[in-house]
């Protein structure tokens, strides 16, 4: 963006959690625009950047600025040039990738047809955040915001006679709830009605897929519960290829919903309609109008998430109990972030558990503020583990049920995986809202191209889809490196792999890390079979794919591949490293990892 664009950016010495810059450019001396408007656009995968963006929006309101907060891909880019001032708040996801809700905008910025001066009149500021694995970005966000408001108020001073609204004054809610009379008619409106969609299913219009089966694929004695689930997508219009992902919209369990309603003294079956406080504010998607409290809490409010600092800030404003209010104010202050991290983030304390800890405050929460206080339940992504060629009108996924201990007495459980594991298709017509997105991994267009797939644990899911697809097309160049703990306990799809090996469709290398005294992982098997790996890469133009946990495994596999390039290909260490990078650039080496 060149020309007369004015940039509000902050230069701080920051850690990896947050990146931002503050500079002042000559263009600041230009005449002020009359309208005191601000657009805040966020790119967010897990809610980190959205929470920061909404904080900017609240602080803008206190400075009497007309403000909208939107996802980057929800913004009408053609109207961007008419905005007086834009603040971009963006996080990364995965391996430094842009979040899903800013990918279209990112592509728009890099269009070759976009004139270099198209956004030259735009005043803007940029706040770059790490992903949710960075727990404490506030140390950078706080001073960045202070400098931002200094610059904005210099550009757009407060109107005469008006002051900044004090933090002690609670801002109005985004929406107000209007309860309906109990005898009013009840139109059937439910997210999970299995009506066929008019268009391809998407986040705003998911398809209610019937659960066909739900099978545990780990031994009963194994510590990890892993499930193979299958959904019927007949009539949905959904199509997908190997490497694509299915997005699933989970819901809260009945026990948690009941506890929440008890704590807040809410009547689950009361029906209401939402009315925006400010004209032009859109209603929340996926909430039917009218709606019941039960539906709102079950399907929309993420009461099992770990609450953020903004939650405590708003909660403190409701408190009528002095001790509780003081503690909540401490947690929402800049000085209290270490204590908040110890109380909330480290033990993974949920929103519902925090509300239990502050009972006097909780029962004073006005229902109108529920959607300001608690974020919506976000969809979860799963690699599709089946091919339409092998299983027409079906989607299968491999789900590791998340359960772990912290210092809290109650085990931590993953919302979506626990809910999916609980679904029993033998108990009736069980439906799950879902849609499909293109995945990051693309398999060769020419099925004759050999593929080397490295998928320890549930990382094998996308490769099961790829192998099924390629076998259906008659391809034999399929090489899979699979790792797990025990051959007898968590060797997923063992029978399926062995049948394909017997028929000559699959070359399989397994690493069972705990079946012998010395641990063996997939990277060891890659080194042991380096000659075959090198032949496939050098002579047959093979593609390499890696999927699985993002901790140590990807680096260990990359090191093993570089070792193969040196020992079998005769490359120097630096040449091997560059060769692997070249394979990545040409998309012959692709990876998909998650934390």
CORHURA-V997796 format. One line per field, one symbol per residue. burial: b if it has 24 or more other ideal C-beta (glycine too) atoms within 12 Angstrom, else e. A space follows every 10 residues. Layout:
burial = ???
//
This chain:
burial = beeebbbbbb ebebeebbbb ebeeeebeee eeeeeebbbb bbbbbbbbbb bbbbbbbbbb bbbbbbbbbb bbbbbebeeb bebbbbbbbb bbbbeeebbb bbeebeeebe eeeeeeeebe ebbbbbbbbb bbbbbbbbbb bbebbebbbe bbbebbeeee eeeeeeeeeb bebbbebeee eeeeeeeeee bbebeeeeee bbbbbbbbbb bbbbbbbbee eeebbbbbbb bbbeebebeb bbbbbbbbbb bbbeebbebb bebbebeeeb bbbbeeeeee eeebebbbeb bbbbbbbbbb bbbbbbbbbb bbbbbbbbbe eeebbebbbe bbeeebbeeb eebbbeebbb bbbbbebbee bbebbbbbbb bbbbbbbbbb bbbbbbbbbb bebbbbbbbb bbeeeeeeee ebbbbbbbbb bbbeeeeeeb bbbbbbbebb bebbeebebb bbbbbbbbbb bbbbbbbbbb bebebebbbb bbbbbbeebb bbbbebbeeb beeebbbbbb bbbeeeeeeb bbbbbbbebb ebbbebbeee ebbbbbbbbb eebbebbbbb bbbbbbebbe eeeeebeebb eebeeeebbb bbbbe
//
